[in-house]
Amino acid sequence: MSPASFAVIGAGWRGLYFLRIARALPDRFRVTGIVVRDPDRARRTQAEWGVPAHPSLQALLGTGLPDFLVLAVTRASAPALLAEAAAANLPVMTETPPAADLAGLLQVWQLVEAGARIQVAEQYLFHPWHAARLALVRSGRLGDVSQVQISIAHAYHGMSLLRLMLGVGFDTAHISARTYSAPLVAGPGRQGPPTQQEVISSEQVIAQVEFGAKFGIYDFASGQYRSWIRSPPLLVRGEINDTLVRYLKDFRTPVTLKLRRMDAGQGGGPEYYGHEAVLAGEERLYENPFLGTSLSDDEIAGATSLQKMAEYARGGAGPYPFAEAAQDHYLALCIDKARASGTVVTSVRQPWADYKGATR
């Protein structure tokens, strides 16, 4: 099959992220253009990436239609551009979150109800470690998971993993939350390691999210991403404790396994350096769909989203439906409300809750 073609709207860090993936996988993806409104930035982007830059979506579409669009703009700008893409009948994968607030989410949902083909670039479920853990949860070996404690990603990303691990869908949630602050030595950022010591105030949010008999603990601190000293722990009762797995084969036969990465190019091997699989014992819970590349875990996840979006544009299943991402962001907004008010916040059923094409 020929490479899937897509165009990008937005030349910020996240927009260029998708260009990097396409450059690494030319047999899978072809970028037809990028929308950059600033003329100077447009010239620099075109020169560096060899991709035609256009001042508007209309100008880009005037050169031909790609298989789909990738929208990588601010959350406040997303709804209007999604409406513009829907009018052109183009499938869109939009960055997270797909709107700034509940009003924006409802605005985009109206587009979906009217037939707009909108998916969301929620990549965390496709990270190798998380994909392996989700495969184990879905296998049934842990029983019906009723408790998850997660400290991996912020806001909507964290809520996505929490809901998927619990298997709760669009269930009503009762949420309480607190905020704590503590000093933290700043670690690496998107541009690389720090160039000098800086002590920042790390704001930690701890929320209890109850879905009836199931509940999750959301725990995330600013400055945690890429930190050299802040680990991302996960506990799934059943159980998965980070990389240690315990379950019962039967009521008197406990099984203990260690999740293990398999990466190529180590120990003097002549092959490329890159991720291959995540194993539990001899079982491959996850296998990198882009073997032979040196993509990072996050790039593997982003490439998986792009690949699934290409399949969606051709009539297949998508990477992450808008309804799922809308629920993630809505619950994250509820956490913000709970910690600001100091009260228990109960989620309200939203119109996208009747969506039937969930990822699970």
Phi, psi and omega per residue, in radians:
M1 nan 2.452 -3.115
S2 -1.209 2.726 3.139
P3 -1.011 2.490 3.067
A4 -1.274 2.430 3.133
S5 -1.792 2.402 3.055
F6 -2.552 2.751 3.060
A7 -2.083 2.698 -3.076
V8 -2.031 2.369 3.007
I9 -1.884 1.958 -3.122
G10 1.997 2.274 -3.096
A11 -2.049 0.497 3.029
G12 -1.369 -2.970 -3.092
W13 -0.972 -0.743 -3.071
R14 -1.291 -0.616 3.084
G15 -1.103 -0.766 3.123
L16 -1.201 -0.438 3.060
Y17 -0.977 -0.758 -3.141
F18 -1.270 -0.518 3.039
L19 -1.162 -0.679 3.118
R20 -1.089 -0.726 3.138
I21 -1.135 -0.774 -3.136
A22 -1.108 -0.654 3.112
R23 -1.132 -0.610 -3.133
A24 -1.343 -0.328 -3.065
L25 -2.266 1.100 -3.073
P26 -1.158 -0.345 3.096
D27 -1.379 -0.253 -3.118
R28 -1.812 -0.651 -2.964
F29 -2.361 2.589 3.068
R30 -2.381 2.153 -3.137
V31 -1.587 2.153 -3.085
T32 -1.597 -0.322 -3.134
G33 3.016 2.969 3.113
I34 -2.457 2.450 3.114
V35 -1.647 2.069 3.120
V36 -2.356 2.013 -3.041
R37 -1.349 -0.583 3.139
D38 -1.316 2.107 -3.053
P39 -1.038 -0.760 -3.131
D40 -1.115 -0.781 3.131
R41 -1.147 -0.626 3.103
A42 -1.067 -0.757 3.140
R43 -1.137 -0.737 -3.139
R44 -1.141 -0.739 -3.120
T45 -1.134 -0.758 -3.136
Q46 -1.116 -0.715 -3.126
A47 -1.193 -0.705 -3.073
E48 -1.320 -0.646 -3.000
W49 -1.877 -0.149 3.128
G50 1.135 0.527 -3.119
V51 -2.062 2.273 3.135
P52 -1.017 2.294 3.120
A53 -1.842 2.431 -3.083
H54 -2.254 2.605 -3.092
P55 -1.371 -0.260 -3.086
S56 -2.683 2.880 3.082
L57 -1.137 -0.672 3.134
Q58 -1.067 -0.725 3.131
A59 -1.133 -0.710 3.119
L60 -1.097 -0.829 -3.096
L61 -1.179 -0.356 3.092
G62 -1.195 -0.259 -3.141
T63 -1.684 -0.022 -3.128
G64 2.254 2.762 -3.080
L65 -1.706 2.196 3.017
P66 -1.365 3.052 3.076
D67 -1.154 -0.625 3.114
F68 -2.807 2.934 3.095
L69 -1.904 2.614 2.955
V70 -2.007 2.101 -3.103
L71 -1.780 2.003 -3.103
A72 -2.241 1.220 -3.123
V73 -2.199 -3.128 3.117
T74 -1.137 2.673 -3.122
R75 -1.061 -0.526 3.138
A76 -1.264 -0.527 -3.108
S77 -1.473 -0.318 -2.982
A78 -1.074 -0.835 -3.050
P79 -0.976 -0.761 -3.123
A80 -1.135 -0.717 3.128
L81 -1.228 -0.600 3.057
L82 -1.117 -0.667 3.085
A83 -1.128 -0.683 3.124
E84 -1.142 -0.724 3.103
A85 -1.184 -0.665 3.116
A86 -1.093 -0.662 3.126
A87 -1.115 -0.486 3.099
A88 -1.545 0.010 3.116
N89 1.056 0.681 3.141
L90 -1.868 2.333 3.017
P91 -1.129 2.494 -3.107
V92 -2.298 2.372 2.906
M93 -1.903 1.973 -3.087
T94 -1.757 2.605 3.112
E95 -1.177 2.916 3.138
T96 -1.592 2.539 -0.286
P97 -1.347 2.822 -3.045
P98 -1.355 -0.075 3.066
A99 -2.838 2.881 -3.042
A100 -1.372 -0.655 -3.002
D101 -2.529 -3.097 -3.098
L102 -1.082 -0.707 3.123
A103 -1.037 -0.726 3.115
G104 -1.164 -0.692 3.105
L105 -1.082 -0.742 3.129
L106 -1.153 -0.610 3.099
Q107 -1.100 -0.789 3.134
V108 -1.214 -0.632 3.122
W109 -1.052 -0.607 3.078
Q110 -1.083 -0.631 3.070
L111 -1.117 -0.754 3.141
V112 -1.100 -0.772 3.122
E113 -1.075 -0.533 3.141
A114 -1.447 -0.020 3.060
G115 1.984 -0.002 3.126
A116 -1.121 2.411 -3.132
R117 -1.703 1.647 -3.040
I118 -2.134 2.180 3.012
Q119 -2.102 2.963 -3.063
V120 -2.216 2.495 -3.097
A121 -1.490 1.016 3.042
E122 -1.488 1.825 -2.929
Q123 -1.709 -0.231 -2.964
Y124 -1.101 -0.579 3.114
L125 -1.163 -0.243 3.137
F126 -1.774 -0.014 3.009
H127 -1.090 2.425 -3.078
P128 -0.878 -0.885 -3.136
W129 -1.056 -0.813 -3.080
H130 -1.216 -0.667 3.104
A131 -1.088 -0.687 3.104
A132 -1.141 -0.758 3.121
R133 -1.108 -0.735 3.119
L134 -1.121 -0.663 3.096
A135 -1.071 -0.691 3.126
L136 -1.183 -0.748 3.089
V137 -1.048 -0.802 -3.078
R138 -1.263 -0.276 3.133
S139 -1.238 -0.323 -3.130
G140 1.549 -0.092 -3.083
R141 -1.173 -0.407 3.130
L142 -1.577 0.032 -3.057
G143 1.360 -2.794 3.117
D144 -1.497 1.833 -3.064
V145 -1.147 2.222 -3.101
S146 -2.113 -0.103 -3.120
Q147 -2.554 2.319 3.102
V148 -2.403 2.338 3.007
Q149 -2.083 2.138 -2.951
I150 -2.337 2.316 3.114
S151 -2.432 1.062 -2.984
I152 -2.045 -0.748 -3.028
A153 -2.555 2.795 -3.041
H154 -1.535 2.705 2.926
A155 0.796 -2.114 -3.049
Y156 -1.086 -0.599 3.083
H157 -1.107 -0.811 3.121
G158 -1.106 -0.690 3.138
M159 -1.187 -0.574 3.085
S160 -1.054 -0.901 -3.133
L161 -1.128 -0.691 -3.130
L162 -1.096 -0.809 -3.136
R163 -1.150 -0.703 -3.128
L164 -1.162 -0.710 3.121
M165 -1.133 -0.674 -3.139
L166 -1.438 -0.382 -3.102
G167 1.178 0.690 -3.014
V168 -1.682 -0.199 3.111
G169 1.053 -2.220 -3.053
F170 -1.864 0.476 -3.124
D171 -1.058 2.650 3.067
T172 -1.102 2.410 -3.126
A173 -2.097 2.453 3.003
H174 -1.933 2.114 -2.924
I175 -2.172 2.249 2.945
S176 -2.144 2.587 -3.042
A177 -2.683 2.618 3.075
R178 -2.354 2.746 3.108
T179 -2.131 2.407 3.111
Y180 -2.286 2.569 3.124
S181 -2.123 2.514 3.120
A182 -2.700 2.648 3.108
P183 -1.254 2.548 3.132
L184 -2.580 2.344 3.046
V185 -1.257 2.140 -3.080
A186 -1.069 2.427 3.123
G187 -1.846 -2.776 -3.138
P188 -1.103 2.695 3.051
G189 -2.143 -2.914 -3.127
R190 -1.114 -0.415 -3.102
Q191 -1.636 0.005 3.112
G192 2.112 -2.931 -3.097
P193 -1.110 2.743 3.098
P194 -1.165 2.626 3.133
T195 -1.730 -0.213 3.090
Q196 -2.721 2.825 -3.140
Q197 -1.293 2.326 3.078
E198 -2.470 2.223 3.077
V199 -1.715 2.103 -3.112
I200 -1.907 2.864 3.022
S201 -1.611 1.976 -3.110
S202 -1.588 2.096 -3.134
E203 -1.679 2.029 -3.094
Q204 -1.818 2.245 3.092
V205 -1.921 2.169 3.072
I206 -2.076 2.119 -3.101
A207 -2.243 2.478 2.988
Q208 -1.827 2.142 -3.059
V209 -2.058 1.910 -3.067
E210 -1.788 2.194 3.059
F211 -2.012 1.329 -3.082
G212 1.134 -2.141 -3.125
A213 -1.378 -0.127 3.128
K214 -1.861 2.557 3.078
F215 -2.612 2.737 3.120
G216 -2.263 2.615 2.991
I217 -1.907 2.048 3.088
Y218 -1.736 2.209 -3.070
D219 -2.476 1.943 3.139
F220 -2.583 2.478 -3.127
A221 -2.124 2.444 3.034
S222 -1.080 2.502 -3.056
G223 1.535 -0.038 -3.098
Q224 -1.352 -0.617 3.113
Y225 -1.014 2.314 3.063
R226 1.138 0.069 -3.093
S227 -1.143 2.466 3.094
W228 -1.390 -0.257 -3.034
I229 -2.178 0.002 3.099
R230 -1.957 1.945 -3.108
S231 -1.411 2.771 3.099
P232 -1.849 1.329 -3.044
P233 -1.243 2.658 3.082
L234 -2.472 2.320 3.052
L235 -2.269 2.075 3.040
V236 -1.971 1.981 -3.118
R237 -1.178 2.135 -3.115
G238 2.738 -0.582 -0.002
E239 -2.571 2.797 2.938
I240 -2.078 2.121 3.076
N241 -2.045 1.645 -3.007
D242 1.013 -1.763 -3.130
T243 -1.921 0.052 3.119
L244 -1.711 2.260 -3.095
V245 -2.040 2.292 3.060
R246 -2.321 2.352 3.047
Y247 -2.745 3.001 3.139
L248 -1.808 2.153 3.015
K249 -1.225 -0.716 2.893
D250 -2.585 -3.105 -2.953
F251 -1.115 -0.253 3.140
R252 -2.147 0.232 -3.108
T253 -2.231 1.571 3.091
P254 -1.322 2.550 3.098
V255 -2.141 2.338 3.073
T256 -2.188 2.226 -3.128
L257 -2.331 2.738 3.070
K258 -2.013 2.193 3.029
L259 -1.216 2.347 -3.034
R260 -2.370 2.320 3.070
R261 -1.403 2.524 2.956
M262 -2.054 1.981 -3.139
D263 -2.105 2.411 3.117
A264 -1.449 2.781 3.018
G265 1.494 0.286 3.124
Q266 -1.875 2.804 3.054
G267 1.154 0.522 3.071
G268 1.498 0.109 3.117
G269 -1.159 2.583 -3.068
P270 -1.467 -0.138 -3.045
E271 -1.356 3.027 3.078
Y272 -0.998 2.794 3.009
Y273 -1.674 2.155 3.134
G274 -3.107 2.889 -3.113
H275 -1.370 2.495 3.111
E276 -2.042 -0.878 -3.020
A277 -2.852 2.894 2.957
V278 -2.091 2.214 -3.052
L279 -2.034 2.635 2.919
A280 -2.150 1.827 -2.962
G281 1.153 -2.213 3.115
E282 -1.661 -0.066 -3.089
E283 -1.492 2.326 3.057
R284 -1.547 1.840 3.095
L285 -1.353 -0.490 -3.116
Y286 -2.567 2.442 3.045
E287 -2.287 2.296 3.141
N288 -1.048 2.111 3.130
P289 -1.305 -0.051 -3.123
F290 -2.130 0.892 -3.141
L291 -1.031 2.517 -3.140
G292 1.636 0.034 3.107
T293 -2.003 2.855 3.132
S294 -1.912 0.701 3.122
L295 -1.272 2.549 3.015
S296 -1.250 2.957 3.119
D297 -1.011 -0.761 -3.127
D298 -1.182 -0.621 3.088
E299 -1.207 -0.631 3.037
I300 -1.043 -0.761 3.137
A301 -1.126 -0.765 3.109
G302 -1.127 -0.686 3.099
A303 -1.140 -0.631 3.088
T304 -1.113 -0.731 3.077
S305 -1.056 -0.768 3.114
L306 -1.093 -0.744 -3.125
Q307 -1.107 -0.756 3.128
K308 -1.203 -0.552 3.069
M309 -1.178 -0.670 3.079
A310 -1.077 -0.720 3.097
E311 -1.143 -0.668 3.115
Y312 -1.103 -0.757 -3.137
A313 -1.104 -0.420 3.133
R314 -1.738 0.251 3.044
G315 1.808 0.041 -3.112
G316 -1.649 -2.933 3.105
A317 -1.318 2.616 -3.097
G318 -1.673 3.077 -3.116
P319 -1.273 -0.791 -3.080
Y320 -2.841 1.917 -3.066
P321 -1.096 2.651 3.120
F322 -0.994 -0.687 -3.102
A323 -1.020 -0.707 3.123
E324 -1.144 -0.820 -3.122
A325 -1.156 -0.623 3.102
A326 -1.114 -0.713 3.111
Q327 -1.157 -0.696 3.091
D328 -1.010 -0.850 -3.087
H329 -1.227 -0.661 3.104
Y330 -1.052 -0.768 3.129
L331 -1.178 -0.621 3.063
A332 -1.105 -0.667 3.062
L333 -1.134 -0.627 3.081
C334 -1.139 -0.652 3.062
I335 -1.082 -0.772 3.109
D336 -1.031 -0.730 -3.140
K337 -1.160 -0.710 -3.119
A338 -1.146 -0.738 -3.112
R339 -1.290 -0.515 3.114
A340 -1.291 -0.626 -3.069
S341 -1.591 -0.409 -3.062
G342 1.280 0.270 -3.136
T343 -2.050 2.902 3.044
V344 -1.375 2.218 3.132
V345 -1.864 2.280 3.107
T346 -1.858 2.205 -3.136
S347 -1.178 2.638 3.115
V348 -1.901 2.382 -3.137
R349 -1.063 2.206 -3.110
Q350 -1.754 2.797 -3.052
P351 -1.077 -0.457 3.130
W352 -1.315 -0.101 -3.101
A353 -1.165 -0.292 3.122
D354 -1.551 0.066 3.127
Y355 -1.088 2.374 -3.040
K356 -1.804 -0.163 -3.051
G357 -1.707 0.784 -3.072
A358 -1.141 2.689 -3.105
T359 -1.181 -0.489 -3.117
R360 -1.377 nan nan
